[in-house]
Amino acid sequence: MKIGIIDYGMGNLFSVEQAIKRLGYEVLVSTDKEELQATDTLILPGVGAFQDAMKRLQETNLVSLINESEKSNKPLLGICLGMQLLFQESAENGGGKGLGIFTGEIERFDGRANRVPHMGWNELQFARYPEWLQENEMTGDRFVYFVHSYFATNMNQADLVAFAHYGDKQVPAIVQKGSITGMQFHPEKSSEFGVLLLKQWLDGVKKGVVV
């Protein structure tokens, strides 16, 4: 199975690429739509500003790649900013439209109530367990590493897989709608538990249960 990492010039792709390789999967990092279409699954990483990222995806014709993947039920995983881009819109820098796969908006943490950015380890709470997520393998601590100033709000609760608490906010941490999944945290930087979640998702794709 070959995993395609979408390179649109936003974020450090090396850590994601290396984590996937260590799990035994073949990886292609590319900006080319046709090359990425030939892979079995896609990963949309990202670090930076929402509007800049959407502009880059549009300029490189990769918005159409993601839309076509959703329509064909090709598995895709958005990580950090990559997850936020999957929502309808973001309030960042005056507002901007996202990919619209998930219902909801991306809003900034209230700096009066929470330190911004949210940076550190938080424990995941699971709202449900999709078929790819093997609860019996998740022993021990369930902490993952977050670095973000914005989070998803007003989402469809049926799409929520896991969340974390930050101050008085419930932060969507894993979302899934059909073949499209998002992780707000960085699984590749979240020690053994984060890598386990990444492994379970990739293994689920291979088994055909991420649909």
C-alpha positions in Angstrom: 0.0 0.0 0.0 1.3 3.4 -1.0 0.5 6.5 1.1 0.6 9.9 -0.6 1.5 13.0 1.5 0.1 16.2 -0.1 2.9 18.7 -0.3 1.4 22.2 -0.8 4.3 24.1 0.9 2.8 24.4 4.4 4.4 22.5 7.2 7.2 20.1 8.1 6.4 16.9 6.2 9.5 15.0 7.2 8.3 13.8 10.6 5.0 12.5 9.1 6.9 10.8 6.3 9.4 9.1 8.6 6.7 7.9 11.1 4.8 6.2 8.2 8.0 4.6 6.9 8.8 3.2 10.4 5.4 1.6 10.3 6.4 -0.3 7.2 4.4 1.6 4.5 5.6 3.1 1.3 5.4 6.9 1.1 5.2 9.4 -1.7 5.6 13.1 -0.9 4.4 15.1 -3.9 2.8 18.3 -5.2 1.6 16.5 -8.4 -2.1 15.7 -8.6 -1.7 12.7 -10.9 1.1 11.2 -8.8 -1.1 11.5 -5.7 -4.1 10.1 -7.4 -2.1 6.9 -8.0 -1.6 6.3 -4.3 -3.9 4.2 -2.1 -4.6 6.9 0.5 -3.8 10.5 1.2 -2.5 12.5 4.1 -3.0 16.3 4.3 -0.6 17.7 6.9 -0.2 21.4 7.7 1.3 24.1 9.9 0.5 27.8 9.5 -2.4 30.0 8.5 -5.7 28.7 7.2 -6.2 31.2 4.4 -2.6 30.8 3.1 -3.1 27.0 3.1 -6.3 27.2 1.1 -4.7 29.6 -1.4 -1.8 27.2 -1.9 -4.2 24.2 -2.4 -6.2 26.2 -4.9 -3.1 27.4 -6.8 -1.7 23.8 -7.1 -5.1 22.3 -8.2 -5.1 20.1 -5.1 -8.5 21.2 -3.9 -9.9 19.1 -6.7 -7.8 16.2 -5.7 -9.3 16.3 -2.2 -12.9 16.7 -3.5 -12.5 13.8 -5.9 -11.1 11.7 -3.1 -14.2 12.3 -1.0 -16.5 11.5 -3.8 -14.6 8.2 -4.6 -14.4 7.2 -0.9 -10.6 7.3 -1.1 -9.3 7.5 2.5 -7.7 10.8 3.6 -6.2 11.9 6.9 -5.9 15.6 7.8 -3.4 16.4 10.5 -3.4 19.7 12.6 -4.1 22.5 10.1 -4.9 19.7 7.6 -7.8 18.7 9.8 -9.0 22.3 10.1 -9.0 22.8 6.4 -11.6 20.0 6.1 -14.2 22.2 7.8 -16.5 24.8 6.2 -14.7 28.0 7.3 -12.3 29.6 9.7 -12.4 32.9 11.6 -8.6 33.3 11.2 -7.4 36.6 9.8 -10.9 37.9 9.1 -12.4 34.6 7.9 -12.2 32.3 4.9 -13.8 29.3 3.3 -12.5 25.8 3.9 -13.0 22.5 2.0 -16.4 22.0 3.5 -16.2 18.2 4.0 -17.1 18.6 7.7 -19.9 20.8 9.1 -18.5 23.5 11.5 -16.3 26.5 11.9 -12.7 26.9 13.1 -12.5 29.5 15.9 -9.7 30.9 18.0 -9.3 30.1 21.6 -10.3 32.9 24.0 -7.0 34.2 25.2 -8.6 35.5 28.4 -9.6 32.0 29.5 -6.9 29.9 27.9 -3.3 30.3 27.1 -2.9 30.7 23.3 -1.6 28.8 21.5 -2.7 25.5 23.1 0.6 23.7 23.3 1.2 20.5 25.2 -0.1 17.1 26.2 -3.8 16.4 26.7 -5.7 13.2 27.3 -8.1 12.0 24.7 -11.7 11.0 25.6 -13.5 8.8 23.0 -17.0 9.5 21.9 -17.1 6.4 19.7 -14.9 3.8 18.2 -14.9 3.4 14.4 -14.0 0.0 13.0 -10.4 1.0 12.4 -9.9 2.0 16.0 -9.1 -1.0 18.2 -10.0 -0.1 21.8 -8.5 -3.3 23.2 -5.0 -2.2 21.9 -5.2 1.2 23.6 -3.8 0.3 27.0 -2.1 2.8 29.3 -2.1 6.6 29.0 -4.0 8.2 26.1 -2.2 11.5 25.9 -1.4 13.3 22.6 0.5 16.4 21.7 -1.3 19.6 20.5 0.1 22.8 19.0 -2.7 25.1 17.8 -4.5 28.4 18.4 -7.8 27.5 16.6 -10.2 24.6 17.0 -13.4 23.2 15.5 -16.8 24.4 16.7 -20.4 23.8 15.9 -19.6 20.4 14.3 -21.9 17.5 13.7 -21.6 15.4 16.8 -22.0 12.2 14.7 -18.6 13.0 13.1 -16.8 13.3 16.5 -14.6 10.3 17.4 -12.4 11.8 20.2 -12.0 15.1 22.1 -9.7 16.7 24.7 -10.4 19.3 27.4 -8.5 22.6 27.3 -9.7 24.9 30.0 -13.4 25.1 29.7 -13.4 24.0 26.0 -14.1 20.6 24.6 -11.6 20.4 21.6 -12.5 18.0 18.8 -9.3 15.9 18.4 -10.4 13.1 16.0 -13.2 13.5 13.5 -14.4 11.1 10.8 -17.0 11.3 8.1 -17.0 8.3 5.7 -13.5 7.9 4.3 -12.2 11.3 5.6 -10.6 11.5 9.0 -9.0 14.4 10.9 -6.6 14.5 13.8 -6.1 18.0 15.4 -3.0 16.8 17.3 0.3 15.5 15.8 0.2 11.7 16.0 3.8 11.4 14.7 4.9 13.6 17.7 2.7 12.0 20.3 4.9 9.2 21.6 3.7 5.6 21.5 0.0 6.4 21.8 0.0 8.8 18.9 1.9 6.4 16.7 -0.5 3.7 17.6 -3.4 5.8 16.4 -1.6 6.5 13.1 -0.8 2.8 12.8 -4.4 1.7 13.4 -5.7 4.2 10.9 -3.2 3.0 8.2 -3.9 -0.6 9.0 -7.7 0.1 8.8 -7.2 1.6 5.3 -5.3 -1.5 4.3 -8.1 -3.8 5.6 -10.7 -1.7 3.9 -12.5 -0.6 7.0 -11.9 3.2 6.7 -14.9 3.9 4.4 
